[in-house]
């Protein structure tokens, strides 16, 4: 009986060892598969990183080209703006017609006279359609003092009506002041120098009490 029990015990151990060996085999097999999957993922990750770097390089190159094109475009528009500037009032017209002398010099409608302000030849009746096209497609610099806005024509026309630096007349009575100045400087003017305002004598006026009556 003892021999039989020992034999059964040995058989159970052998079966248990066999099961463990099979499990180890499966684990090793799974580990090999996982290693291959991990290597494949690493390879894909590296390829993705290379693609990402290439995309970044392409994006930077496109941005560089775009900036260069914009710079060239701005430079060209600046040249065009200088070319359509009236030689008399030194303003860039914002509407046509733009008159042209027989020699090709431009002059705005406001400054047009019998002779060209540049070469003094008779102006005749020439008008430049090209100059009008340029005017409609360049950016215009705000003419108001202390304003540096540079805007397309339609936005420029609207901006002139709303510009915080547009010229206004002092709200004090005309006979006491009547000074024209930028809107942005009216407050300082009233509280510091305007002779037509009761605020002239009050050098420190709280904003919520302005204007003093």
NUDREN-276136 format. One line per field, with one value per residue: residue number from 1; x negated, y negated, z of N, C-alpha, C, O in turn; residue in three letters. Coordinates in Angstrom, 2 decimals. Atoms other than C-alpha are relative to their C-alpha. Layout:
N
i	(NUM_...)
n.xx	(X_...)
n.yy	(Y_...)
n.zz	(Z_...)
ca.xx	(X_...)
ca.yy	(Y_...)
ca.zz	(Z_...)
c.xx	(X_...)
c.yy	(Y_...)
c.zz	(Z_...)
o.xx	(X_...)
o.yy	(Y_...)
o.zz	(Z_...)
aa	(ALA_...)
***
This chain:
213
i	(1_2_3_4_5_6_7_8_9_10_11_12_13_14_15_16_17_18_19_20_21_22_23_24_25_26_27_28_29_30_31_32_33_34_35_36_37_38_39_40_41_42_43_44_45_46_47_48_49_50_51_52_53_54_55_56_57_58_59_60_61_62_63_64_65_66_67_68_69_70_71_72_73_74_75_76_77_78_79_80_81_82_83_84_85_86_87_88_89_90_91_92_93_94_95_96_97_98_99_100_101_102_103_104_105_106_107_108_109_110_111_112_113_114_115_116_117_118_119_120_121_122_123_124_125_126_127_128_129_130_131_132_133_134_135_136_137_138_139_140_141_142_143_144_145_146_147_148_149_150_151_152_153_154_155_156_157_158_159_160_161_162_163_164_165_166_167_168_169_170_171_172_173_174_175_176_177_178_179_180_181_182_183_184_185_186_187_188_189_190_191_192_193_194_195_196_197_198_199_200_201_202_203_204_205_206_207_208_209_210_211_212_213)
n.xx	(-0.82_0.88_0.64_-1.03_-0.23_1.16_-0.06_-1.06_0.49_0.98_-0.75_-0.66_1.04_0.40_-1.08_0.04_1.18_-0.35_-0.91_0.82_0.83_-0.88_-0.31_1.23_0.13_-0.98_0.48_1.14_-0.53_-0.67_1.02_0.60_-0.97_-0.04_1.26_-0.13_-0.96_0.64_0.97_-0.75_-0.52_1.13_0.34_-1.04_0.16_1.15_-0.41_-0.90_0.83_0.67_-1.04_-0.34_1.11_-0.07_-1.14_0.42_0.93_-0.79_-0.79_0.91_0.40_-1.16_-0.11_1.10_-0.35_-1.14_0.51_0.79_-0.95_-0.66_0.98_0.13_-1.27_-0.05_0.98_-0.55_-1.11_0.60_0.47_-1.21_-0.54_0.86_-0.17_-1.29_-0.07_-0.06_1.21_-0.34_-0.45_0.72_-0.97_-0.40_-1.44_-0.83_-1.02_0.35_1.07_1.37_0.38_1.36_0.47_0.55_1.27_-0.27_-0.04_-1.35_-0.42_-1.35_-1.04_-0.01_1.15_0.14_0.00_0.23_1.29_0.45_0.84_1.33_0.79_-0.56_-0.67_-1.45_-0.55_-0.92_-1.14_0.35_-0.33_0.67_-0.80_0.92_0.16_-1.23_0.08_0.98_-0.63_-1.02_0.58_1.07_-0.43_0.12_0.42_-0.89_0.58_-0.15_1.18_0.21_-0.59_0.88_-0.75_0.19_-1.20_-0.57_-0.76_-1.33_0.18_0.60_-1.07_-0.75_0.90_0.08_-1.17_0.03_1.37_0.07_0.89_-0.56_0.00_-1.27_0.13_-0.22_-1.41_-0.19_-0.52_0.91_0.67_0.95_1.07_-0.13_1.20_-0.13_1.02_-0.42_-1.00_0.69_0.66_-0.98_-0.09_1.18_-0.09_-1.02_0.38_1.32_0.34_-1.12_-0.41_-1.46_-0.62_0.17_0.97_1.35_0.57_0.02_1.07_-0.15_-1.43_-0.29_-0.67_-1.44_-0.58_0.27_0.62_-0.47_-0.97)
n.yy	(1.22_1.18_0.12_0.50_1.42_0.76_0.03_0.96_1.35_0.35_0.26_1.32_1.04_0.06_0.69_1.43_0.57_0.10_1.16_1.21_0.16_0.47_1.41_0.76_0.07_1.00_1.33_0.37_0.29_1.30_1.02_0.21_0.78_1.35_0.67_0.36_1.10_1.19_0.47_0.56_1.29_0.92_0.34_0.91_1.25_0.68_0.47_1.12_1.12_0.50_0.68_1.22_0.94_0.43_0.92_1.26_0.67_0.52_1.12_1.14_0.47_0.70_1.26_0.85_0.46_0.91_1.26_0.65_0.52_1.15_1.09_0.52_0.65_1.27_0.90_0.42_0.92_1.25_0.69_0.48_1.11_1.16_0.44_0.69_1.16_1.28_0.78_1.35_-0.06_-1.13_-0.96_-1.07_0.13_-1.13_-0.20_0.57_-0.33_0.46_0.64_-0.29_0.91_-0.74_-0.65_-1.13_0.36_-0.05_1.05_-0.30_0.90_1.24_0.84_0.15_1.38_0.05_-0.60_-1.09_0.51_-0.62_0.41_1.28_-0.06_0.09_-1.25_-0.58_-0.67_-1.39_-0.62_-1.30_-1.09_-0.84_0.61_-0.28_-1.42_-0.07_0.60_-0.91_-1.27_0.19_0.44_1.45_0.39_0.99_1.34_0.71_0.11_-1.04_-1.27_-0.70_-1.08_-0.19_-0.81_-0.03_1.21_0.02_0.08_1.31_1.00_-0.16_0.35_1.45_0.49_-0.52_0.08_0.71_1.16_0.92_1.41_0.57_1.35_0.07_0.25_1.30_1.01_0.39_1.28_-0.16_-0.94_-0.31_-0.68_-1.32_-0.89_-1.40_-0.38_-0.66_1.00_0.98_-0.01_0.67_1.41_0.67_0.10_0.59_1.24_0.67_1.24_0.13_-1.00_0.21_-0.99_0.54_0.33_-1.21_-0.79_-1.41_-0.28_-1.44_-0.37_-0.14_1.31_0.78_1.30_0.75_1.05)
n.zz	(0.00_-0.05_1.33_0.93_-0.33_0.46_1.47_0.36_-0.33_1.03_1.23_-0.16_0.15_1.41_0.73_-0.40_0.69_1.42_0.12_-0.19_1.20_1.07_-0.30_0.29_1.46_0.47_-0.45_0.85_1.33_-0.10_-0.19_1.32_0.79_-0.57_0.38_1.41_0.07_-0.56_0.98_1.14_-0.45_-0.08_1.37_0.47_-0.73_0.60_1.33_-0.24_-0.42_1.21_0.79_-0.72_0.21_1.41_0.11_-0.64_0.91_1.12_-0.51_-0.20_1.32_0.56_-0.74_0.44_1.35_-0.12_-0.55_1.05_0.99_-0.62_-0.05_1.37_0.34_-0.74_0.61_1.29_-0.27_-0.48_1.20_0.69_-0.78_0.25_1.38_0.19_-0.90_0.72_-0.27_-0.49_-1.40_-0.60_-0.50_0.93_0.24_-0.40_1.03_1.30_0.95_-0.23_1.25_0.43_1.04_1.15_-0.36_-0.88_-1.42_-0.56_-0.93_-0.47_0.52_-0.79_0.34_1.45_0.52_1.45_0.31_-0.87_-1.08_0.06_1.17_0.46_1.30_-0.10_-0.49_0.97_-0.64_-0.27_-1.30_-0.15_-0.54_-0.77_-1.32_-0.76_-0.37_-1.09_-1.18_-0.52_-0.43_-0.97_-1.33_-0.16_-1.33_-0.60_0.09_-1.28_-0.85_-1.01_0.40_0.95_0.63_1.44_0.25_1.35_0.29_-0.60_-1.45_-0.25_0.03_-1.23_-1.12_-0.11_-0.74_-1.36_-0.54_-1.29_0.14_1.01_-0.40_-0.46_-0.56_-1.44_-0.29_-0.65_0.93_1.09_-0.27_-1.09_0.37_1.43_0.50_0.59_-0.55_0.04_-1.01_-1.11_-0.85_-0.46_-1.47_-0.56_0.39_-0.81_-1.42_-0.21_0.69_0.67_-0.67_0.05_-0.84_-1.44_-0.47_0.19_-1.31_-0.83_0.60_-0.35_0.09_0.09_1.25_-0.13_-0.17_1.21_-0.26_-1.16_0.37)
ca.xx	(0.00_-2.75_-4.44_-1.17_-0.60_-4.13_-3.63_-0.39_-2.05_-4.90_-2.39_-0.48_-3.73_-4.69_-1.29_-1.58_-5.09_-3.74_-0.96_-3.49_-5.76_-2.81_-1.90_-5.53_-5.52_-2.38_-3.81_-7.07_-5.10_-2.94_-6.06_-7.61_-4.41_-4.30_-7.96_-7.26_-4.20_-6.22_-8.98_-6.39_-4.80_-8.20_-8.94_-5.60_-6.20_-9.62_-8.10_-5.36_-8.00_-9.88_-6.63_-5.82_-9.26_-8.88_-5.46_-6.93_-9.75_-7.25_-5.06_-8.02_-9.09_-5.56_-5.43_-8.82_-7.69_-4.41_-6.25_-8.61_-5.68_-3.91_-7.09_-7.50_-3.79_-4.00_-7.13_-5.43_-2.32_-4.53_-6.15_-2.70_-1.53_-4.52_-3.84_-0.20_-0.96_-0.01_-3.18_-1.30_0.57_-1.56_1.60_2.55_5.96_8.78_10.97_10.72_10.30_6.53_5.30_2.15_0.09_-1.30_-4.60_-2.92_-2.96_0.09_2.04_5.19_8.49_8.21_4.81_5.36_4.54_3.78_0.19_-1.49_-3.01_-5.97_-7.00_-4.81_-3.40_0.27_2.36_4.78_7.54_5.67_6.87_5.10_7.24_4.18_3.75_7.39_6.86_3.79_5.72_8.45_5.99_3.41_3.61_4.07_2.38_4.65_4.11_4.96_2.26_0.88_2.65_0.55_3.34_2.77_6.02_7.64_9.66_13.15_11.96_9.98_13.08_14.95_11.95_11.78_15.27_14.44_10.74_10.05_7.53_9.87_9.87_12.65_13.33_13.09_16.60_16.01_17.72_16.17_15.38_13.43_11.48_12.53_9.35_9.23_7.39_7.38_10.34_7.90_6.47_9.73_9.88_6.31_6.92_10.05_8.57_5.22_5.30_8.76_9.64_13.31_13.94_14.55_12.29_9.31_8.88_9.34_6.09_7.15_10.60_11.84_13.01_16.47_16.95_15.92_16.90_17.22_20.25)
ca.yy	(0.00_-2.43_-1.65_-2.28_-5.56_-6.69_-5.74_-7.73_-10.70_-10.59_-10.42_-13.44_-15.39_-14.46_-15.58_-18.81_-19.39_-18.73_-21.28_-23.83_-23.17_-23.67_-26.89_-28.04_-27.20_-29.25_-32.15_-32.07_-31.98_-34.90_-36.78_-36.30_-37.60_-40.56_-41.31_-41.27_-43.51_-45.87_-46.07_-46.65_-49.45_-50.98_-50.84_-52.47_-55.09_-55.90_-56.11_-58.39_-60.57_-60.82_-61.71_-64.26_-65.85_-65.91_-67.55_-70.13_-70.85_-71.20_-73.45_-75.64_-75.81_-76.78_-79.44_-80.75_-80.90_-82.55_-85.15_-85.82_-86.21_-88.54_-90.56_-90.87_-91.72_-94.39_-95.84_-95.92_-97.57_-100.13_-100.95_-101.23_-103.48_-105.77_-105.89_-107.00_-109.58_-113.04_-115.15_-118.29_-117.38_-114.28_-112.26_-108.90_-109.34_-107.15_-107.48_-108.26_-109.80_-110.13_-112.53_-111.94_-114.33_-113.39_-112.50_-110.00_-111.95_-111.51_-114.10_-113.74_-115.38_-117.94_-119.20_-119.01_-122.32_-123.45_-122.24_-119.16_-119.90_-117.67_-118.62_-121.73_-120.46_-120.98_-118.38_-117.81_-115.31_-112.12_-109.81_-106.74_-103.63_-101.76_-104.25_-103.75_-99.96_-100.40_-102.65_-100.04_-97.23_-98.76_-99.50_-103.13_-104.76_-106.66_-110.38_-111.26_-112.37_-109.63_-106.86_-104.28_-102.04_-100.63_-99.29_-98.14_-100.88_-99.90_-99.36_-102.60_-104.63_-103.18_-103.65_-107.39_-107.82_-105.85_-106.58_-107.51_-110.06_-111.78_-115.56_-117.20_-120.67_-121.45_-121.33_-124.62_-127.69_-128.75_-132.26_-130.91_-128.10_-126.57_-124.53_-121.51_-118.52_-114.70_-113.15_-111.16_-114.42_-116.26_-115.17_-116.26_-119.51_-120.30_-119.59_-121.22_-124.09_-124.88_-128.48_-127.92_-125.20_-125.48_-122.46_-124.62_-125.59_-122.05_-120.21_-116.95_-115.94_-112.40_-110.57_-109.90_-113.63_-114.72_-117.23_-119.51_-121.81)
ca.zz	(0.00_0.86_-2.45_-4.29_-2.43_-3.22_-6.87_-7.04_-5.38_-7.89_-10.76_-9.38_-9.11_-12.66_-13.92_-11.94_-13.39_-16.86_-16.34_-15.08_-18.07_-20.43_-18.69_-18.91_-22.61_-23.17_-21.12_-23.12_-26.36_-25.23_-24.15_-27.60_-29.21_-26.82_-27.55_-31.28_-30.79_-28.62_-31.22_-33.95_-31.89_-31.24_-34.95_-35.74_-33.04_-34.50_-37.98_-36.63_-34.97_-38.28_-40.09_-37.40_-37.72_-41.52_-41.18_-38.79_-41.24_-44.09_-41.95_-40.99_-44.64_-45.70_-42.97_-44.06_-47.70_-46.67_-44.59_-47.50_-49.89_-47.44_-47.03_-50.80_-51.15_-48.44_-50.05_-53.46_-52.01_-50.26_-53.60_-55.18_-52.34_-52.86_-56.60_-56.25_-53.55_-54.75_-55.14_-54.13_-50.91_-50.22_-49.51_-51.04_-52.71_-51.45_-54.53_-58.22_-60.58_-60.38_-63.02_-65.05_-67.12_-70.58_-68.90_-66.57_-63.30_-61.06_-59.10_-56.98_-57.92_-55.11_-56.25_-60.01_-61.71_-65.24_-65.06_-63.57_-60.13_-61.01_-64.55_-65.18_-68.47_-69.25_-67.48_-70.37_-69.50_-68.74_-65.95_-64.63_-64.25_-62.99_-60.14_-59.09_-59.11_-56.91_-54.51_-54.14_-53.36_-51.03_-47.32_-46.32_-43.36_-40.99_-41.46_-37.84_-35.45_-33.18_-35.13_-36.96_-38.29_-41.80_-43.28_-46.54_-48.23_-47.02_-43.44_-43.66_-44.57_-41.59_-39.31_-40.08_-38.62_-35.47_-34.96_-31.31_-32.59_-35.10_-35.02_-33.02_-31.72_-28.03_-26.51_-24.73_-26.20_-29.52_-28.31_-25.32_-26.98_-30.33_-30.59_-32.93_-31.45_-31.43_-29.59_-27.45_-26.07_-25.33_-21.69_-20.92_-22.80_-20.77_-17.35_-18.00_-20.48_-21.88_-21.02_-21.78_-19.19_-15.47_-15.18_-16.12_-12.49_-11.19_-11.91_-10.26_-11.41_-10.64_-13.76_-12.32_-11.77_-15.28_-16.50_-13.50_-13.69)
c.xx	(-0.85_-0.66_0.98_0.30_-1.14_0.01_1.04_-0.45_-0.98_0.70_0.69_-1.02_-0.43_1.06_-0.01_-1.17_0.31_0.90_-0.80_-0.86_0.83_0.34_-1.21_-0.19_0.93_-0.46_-1.16_0.47_0.67_-1.01_-0.69_0.91_0.05_-1.26_0.05_0.95_-0.61_-1.00_0.70_0.55_-1.10_-0.41_1.01_-0.13_-1.16_0.34_0.92_-0.78_-0.71_0.99_0.36_-1.08_0.01_1.13_-0.36_-0.96_0.74_0.82_-0.86_-0.44_1.13_0.16_-1.07_0.29_1.14_-0.45_-0.80_0.92_0.70_-0.93_-0.17_1.27_0.11_-0.96_0.52_1.13_-0.51_-0.52_1.17_0.59_-0.81_0.24_1.31_0.16_-0.02_-1.24_0.28_0.40_-0.67_0.94_0.24_1.51_0.74_1.14_-0.49_0.87_-1.36_-0.51_-1.48_-0.38_-0.57_-1.32_0.18_0.05_1.45_0.26_1.45_0.98_0.00_-1.09_-0.16_0.13_-0.28_-1.31_-0.38_-0.91_-1.42_-0.83_0.52_0.57_1.50_0.58_0.86_1.13_-0.26_0.37_-0.59_0.92_-0.87_-0.16_1.21_0.00_-0.96_0.62_0.97_-0.59_-1.19_0.59_-0.30_-0.32_0.91_-0.70_0.04_-1.28_-0.01_0.64_-0.85_0.70_-0.23_1.07_0.37_0.99_1.34_-0.08_-0.54_1.08_0.84_-0.82_-0.06_1.15_-0.05_-1.35_-0.02_-0.90_0.54_0.09_1.40_-0.26_0.29_1.46_0.27_0.56_-1.06_-0.79_-1.05_-1.14_0.05_-1.18_0.36_-1.15_0.49_0.98_-0.68_-0.66_0.98_0.04_-1.16_0.05_0.96_-0.48_-1.33_-0.19_1.17_0.47_1.51_0.72_-0.25_-1.00_-1.43_-0.67_-0.07_-0.99_0.13_1.48_0.22_0.79_1.52_0.68_-0.20_1.22_0.60_0.94_-0.10)
c.yy	(-1.27_-0.24_-0.59_-1.48_-0.87_-0.14_-1.01_-1.45_-0.49_-0.36_-1.38_-1.13_-0.16_-0.73_-1.50_-0.70_-0.21_-1.22_-1.31_-0.27_-0.52_-1.48_-0.89_-0.16_-1.06_-1.42_-0.47_-0.39_-1.37_-1.13_-0.34_-0.86_-1.44_-0.79_-0.46_-1.19_-1.30_-0.59_-0.64_-1.38_-1.05_-0.47_-1.00_-1.37_-0.82_-0.55_-1.20_-1.25_-0.62_-0.77_-1.34_-1.07_-0.53_-1.01_-1.35_-0.77_-0.61_-1.22_-1.25_-0.58_-0.78_-1.37_-0.98_-0.56_-1.02_-1.36_-0.77_-0.62_-1.24_-1.20_-0.64_-0.75_-1.36_-1.02_-0.54_-1.01_-1.35_-0.82_-0.59_-1.21_-1.26_-0.57_-0.76_-1.17_-1.29_-0.83_-1.39_0.03_1.12_1.00_1.07_-0.12_1.25_0.24_-0.64_-1.20_-0.50_-0.51_0.26_-0.95_0.82_0.71_1.16_-0.32_-0.09_-1.18_0.29_-1.05_-1.34_-0.95_-0.25_-1.47_0.06_0.68_1.06_-0.55_0.57_-0.54_-1.29_0.03_-0.10_1.37_0.72_0.72_1.44_0.47_1.41_1.03_0.91_-0.55_0.28_1.46_0.19_-0.51_0.97_1.28_-0.14_-0.36_-1.50_-0.33_-1.10_-1.36_-0.75_0.05_1.10_1.35_0.64_1.15_0.00_0.99_0.03_-1.15_-0.05_-0.10_-1.38_-1.07_0.07_-0.44_-1.52_-0.57_0.38_-0.16_-0.78_-1.22_-1.00_-1.41_-0.46_-1.39_0.05_-0.34_-1.31_-1.01_-0.48_-1.25_0.09_0.96_0.29_0.73_1.36_0.88_1.44_0.32_0.59_-1.00_-1.03_-0.07_-0.77_-1.50_-0.75_-0.21_-0.71_-1.38_-0.76_-1.21_-0.16_0.99_-0.31_0.98_-0.54_-0.28_1.21_0.98_1.49_0.33_1.50_0.31_0.04_-1.34_-0.89_-0.04_-0.67_-1.10_-1.16)
c.zz	(0.00_-1.34_-1.00_0.25_-0.51_-1.51_-0.48_0.23_-1.07_-1.31_0.04_-0.19_-1.45_-0.84_0.30_-0.70_-1.47_-0.24_0.10_-1.24_-1.17_0.19_-0.30_-1.51_-0.58_0.37_-0.87_-1.39_-0.03_0.14_-1.31_-0.86_0.49_-0.37_-1.45_-0.17_0.52_-0.98_-1.20_0.37_0.09_-1.40_-0.58_0.67_-0.58_-1.38_0.12_0.39_-1.21_-0.87_0.65_-0.20_-1.44_-0.20_0.60_-0.90_-1.18_0.43_0.19_-1.34_-0.66_0.67_-0.45_-1.39_0.05_0.52_-1.05_-1.05_0.54_0.05_-1.37_-0.40_0.68_-0.60_-1.33_0.20_0.51_-1.17_-0.76_0.72_-0.23_-1.40_-0.22_0.96_-0.81_0.33_0.56_1.47_0.78_0.69_-1.06_-0.21_0.46_-0.98_-1.30_-0.31_0.48_-1.35_-0.31_-1.12_-1.17_0.30_0.97_1.47_0.48_0.92_0.38_-0.52_0.73_-0.45_-1.50_-0.40_-1.50_-0.39_1.02_1.10_-0.03_-1.16_-0.66_-1.41_0.20_0.36_-1.05_0.76_0.37_1.41_0.04_0.64_0.86_1.41_0.88_0.48_1.17_1.30_0.66_0.60_0.95_1.35_0.14_1.46_0.53_0.04_1.32_0.82_1.06_-0.36_-1.09_-0.72_-1.52_-0.44_-1.47_-0.17_0.71_1.52_0.39_0.06_1.28_1.20_0.19_0.81_1.47_0.70_1.32_-0.04_-1.04_0.56_0.37_0.55_1.49_0.29_0.73_-1.00_-0.99_0.34_1.11_-0.33_-1.50_-0.60_-0.60_0.50_-0.09_1.13_1.23_0.96_0.57_1.52_0.63_-0.31_0.93_1.43_0.22_-0.63_-0.59_0.81_0.04_0.88_1.46_0.58_-0.07_1.33_0.93_-0.63_0.31_0.07_-0.09_-1.26_0.14_0.24_-1.24_-0.90_1.21_-0.46_0.98)
o.xx	(-0.58_-0.82_0.62_0.48_-0.93_-0.33_0.80_-0.16_-0.95_0.32_0.71_-0.75_-0.65_0.74_0.18_-1.04_-0.07_0.70_-0.60_-0.99_0.36_0.37_-1.08_-0.62_0.55_-0.37_-1.20_-0.02_0.47_-0.83_-0.98_0.47_0.07_-1.20_-0.37_0.67_-0.41_-1.05_0.24_0.52_-0.91_-0.72_0.65_0.06_-1.05_-0.06_0.81_-0.48_-0.81_0.67_0.54_-0.78_-0.26_0.98_-0.02_-0.86_0.46_0.92_-0.46_-0.56_0.90_0.41_-0.82_0.08_1.12_-0.01_-0.73_0.69_0.88_-0.52_-0.21_1.20_0.51_-0.64_0.35_1.21_0.07_-0.37_1.12_1.00_-0.24_0.19_1.37_1.19_-0.85_-1.54_-0.63_-0.20_-0.51_0.54_0.15_2.26_0.20_1.97_-1.37_1.76_-1.46_-0.59_-2.31_0.41_-0.76_-1.68_-0.79_0.21_2.33_-0.66_2.25_0.58_0.26_-0.89_-1.05_1.06_-0.26_-1.42_0.09_-1.84_-2.31_-1.97_-0.10_0.85_2.01_0.17_0.92_1.55_0.67_0.22_-0.57_1.24_-0.40_-0.19_1.07_0.40_-0.69_0.48_1.04_0.11_-1.80_1.77_-1.30_0.27_1.20_-1.87_-0.51_-2.02_1.01_0.63_-1.18_0.04_-0.27_1.01_0.07_1.51_1.65_0.69_-0.20_1.06_1.24_-0.31_-0.08_0.98_0.57_-1.49_0.50_-0.93_-0.17_0.24_2.35_-1.40_1.18_2.01_1.43_0.41_-2.23_-1.99_-1.88_-2.22_-0.69_-1.36_1.17_-2.31_1.68_0.84_-0.22_-1.06_0.56_0.06_-0.96_-0.34_0.67_-0.29_-1.71_-0.90_1.02_0.82_2.03_1.94_-1.33_-1.49_-2.34_-1.89_-0.60_-0.65_-0.50_2.11_-0.27_1.64_2.24_1.91_0.14_1.86_1.75_0.62_0.62)
o.yy	(-2.23_-1.37_-1.43_-2.26_-1.96_-1.19_-1.75_-2.35_-1.64_-1.30_-2.11_-2.15_-1.27_-1.53_-2.34_-1.84_-1.22_-1.98_-2.25_-1.41_-1.36_-2.27_-1.98_-1.21_-1.85_-2.34_-1.63_-1.35_-2.17_-2.21_-1.51_-1.79_-2.38_-1.98_-1.58_-2.12_-2.38_-1.81_-1.65_-2.31_-2.21_-1.64_-1.97_-2.41_-2.03_-1.66_-2.15_-2.35_-1.84_-1.84_-2.34_-2.24_-1.71_-2.00_-2.40_-1.99_-1.74_-2.21_-2.36_-1.80_-1.82_-2.37_-2.18_-1.75_-2.03_-2.40_-2.00_-1.73_-2.23_-2.34_-1.86_-1.80_-2.34_-2.20_-1.72_-2.01_-2.39_-2.04_-1.73_-2.18_-2.35_-1.78_-1.65_-1.85_-1.47_-1.03_-2.08_-0.67_1.21_1.71_0.81_-0.03_2.35_1.13_-1.50_-1.52_-1.42_0.24_0.41_-1.20_2.03_1.67_1.87_0.59_-0.58_-1.75_0.71_-2.12_-2.38_-2.17_-0.99_-2.16_1.13_1.25_1.03_-1.29_0.07_-0.95_-1.79_-1.02_0.11_2.40_1.95_0.26_2.22_-0.27_2.14_0.93_1.49_0.21_0.53_1.75_0.96_0.12_1.05_2.02_0.87_-0.69_-2.00_0.22_-2.08_-1.47_-1.84_1.03_1.40_2.26_-0.01_2.02_-1.05_2.17_-0.90_-1.67_-1.05_-0.84_-1.92_-1.93_-0.96_-1.05_-1.99_-1.57_-0.27_0.17_-1.89_-2.01_-1.93_-1.61_-0.26_-1.78_0.78_-1.24_-1.69_-0.82_-0.66_-1.33_-0.80_0.89_-0.32_0.72_2.09_0.46_1.68_-0.19_0.38_-0.63_-1.96_-1.16_-1.65_-2.32_-1.86_-1.28_-0.96_-2.22_-1.94_-1.08_-1.03_1.10_-0.76_0.79_0.06_-0.18_1.13_1.68_2.31_0.22_2.13_-0.47_-0.35_-1.40_-2.07_1.00_-0.41_-1.81_-2.14)
o.zz	(-0.72_-1.79_-1.82_-0.69_-1.04_-2.07_-1.44_-0.55_-1.50_-2.00_-0.95_-0.83_-1.93_-1.72_-0.58_-1.16_-2.07_-1.19_-0.67_-1.68_-1.94_-0.75_-0.84_-1.99_-1.43_-0.44_-1.29_-1.98_-0.94_-0.42_-1.59_-1.55_-0.31_-0.66_-1.77_-0.92_-0.04_-1.16_-1.75_-0.44_-0.26_-1.61_-1.24_0.02_-0.77_-1.75_-0.65_-0.06_-1.33_-1.39_-0.04_-0.44_-1.68_-0.91_0.05_-1.03_-1.59_-0.29_-0.17_-1.49_-1.28_0.00_-0.61_-1.65_-0.66_0.03_-1.13_-1.53_-0.17_-0.19_-1.50_-1.05_0.06_-0.71_-1.64_-0.51_0.22_-1.21_-1.21_0.08_-0.35_-1.61_-1.07_0.93_-1.71_1.51_1.02_2.29_2.00_1.62_-2.26_0.76_0.46_-0.77_-1.30_0.48_1.28_-2.32_0.59_-2.03_-1.02_-0.39_1.29_2.29_-0.24_1.51_-0.46_-1.00_0.12_-0.47_-1.92_0.01_-2.10_-1.47_2.16_0.78_0.66_-0.97_-1.60_-1.98_1.31_-0.17_-1.05_1.82_0.53_2.39_-0.95_1.82_1.84_2.38_2.07_1.60_2.09_2.35_1.89_1.28_1.31_1.45_-0.37_2.39_-0.16_0.43_1.43_0.79_1.67_0.47_-2.09_-1.28_-2.16_-0.07_-2.21_0.82_1.36_2.14_1.44_0.94_1.82_2.13_1.33_1.52_2.31_1.88_1.38_0.90_-1.42_1.76_-0.38_0.79_1.93_-0.34_0.92_-2.21_-0.63_0.06_1.26_0.25_-2.27_-1.81_-0.03_0.49_-0.29_2.24_2.35_2.06_1.27_2.09_1.46_0.52_1.38_2.01_1.36_-0.07_-0.93_1.98_0.73_0.79_1.84_1.70_0.51_1.45_2.04_-1.58_-0.37_1.12_-1.03_-1.67_-0.78_0.29_-1.23_-1.08_1.57_-1.42_0.84)
aa	(UNK_UNK_UNK_UNK_UNK_UNK_UNK_UNK_UNK_UNK_UNK_UNK_UNK_UNK_UNK_UNK_UNK_UNK_UNK_UNK_UNK_UNK_UNK_UNK_UNK_UNK_UNK_UNK_UNK_UNK_UNK_UNK_UNK_UNK_UNK_UNK_UNK_UNK_UNK_UNK_UNK_UNK_UNK_UNK_UNK_UNK_UNK_UNK_UNK_UNK_UNK_UNK_UNK_UNK_UNK_UNK_UNK_UNK_UNK_UNK_UNK_UNK_UNK_UNK_UNK_UNK_UNK_UNK_UNK_UNK_UNK_UNK_UNK_UNK_UNK_UNK_UNK_UNK_UNK_UNK_UNK_UNK_UNK_UNK_UNK_UNK_UNK_UNK_UNK_UNK_UNK_UNK_UNK_UNK_UNK_UNK_UNK_UNK_UNK_UNK_UNK_UNK_UNK_UNK_UNK_UNK_UNK_UNK_UNK_UNK_UNK_UNK_UNK_UNK_UNK_UNK_UNK_UNK_UNK_UNK_UNK_UNK_UNK_UNK_UNK_UNK_UNK_UNK_UNK_UNK_UNK_UNK_UNK_UNK_UNK_UNK_UNK_UNK_UNK_UNK_UNK_UNK_UNK_UNK_UNK_UNK_UNK_UNK_UNK_UNK_UNK_UNK_UNK_UNK_UNK_UNK_UNK_UNK_UNK_UNK_UNK_UNK_UNK_UNK_UNK_UNK_UNK_UNK_UNK_UNK_UNK_UNK_UNK_UNK_UNK_UNK_UNK_UNK_UNK_UNK_UNK_UNK_UNK_UNK_UNK_UNK_UNK_UNK_UNK_UNK_UNK_UNK_UNK_UNK_UNK_UNK_UNK_UNK_UNK_UNK_UNK_UNK_UNK_UNK_UNK_UNK_UNK_UNK_UNK_UNK_UNK_UNK_UNK)
***
